[in-house]
Amino acid sequence: MKKLRWGILGVAKINERLLPAFAKAANAEVVGIASRSLDKAKSAAQAAGIPRAFGSYDALLADPEIDAVYNPLPNTLHDEWTRKKFDEGKYKSSEIYGSPRDPALQKEYAEYLKKRLAEIQGNK
């Protein structure tokens, strides 16, 4: 099975709890981390053994070598980044899926996730 290649939006403290799980996963790997500051991204990448650092969230989302994105940004930014890059063809994960204020977006997002996961796993 092909590993799902993850990127992380931000250098949040919660990443310290998340990264050990990725290290143990047989079907996933973290290949990139982004920050609004390239220096912060590089420092976080080096500390965690992540191969690529990005100086913007957009740059990480545009990378074709990243299949999925974990979003540990503040809750107030989850909706913005889900909407902003929904069509980038990336599976996105965050503590809050879509927008709790928009049931239509939640349904669309859930359908997109099912389709995208099937594509990534080769079940087109």
Buried (B, 14 or more C-beta within 10 A) or exposed (E): EEEBBBBBBBBBEEBEEBBEEBEEEEEBBBBBBBBEBBEBBBBBBEEBEBEBBBBBBBBBBEBEEBBBBBBBBEEEBBBEBBBEBBEBEBBBBBEEBBBEEBEEBBEEBEEBBEEBBEEBEEEE
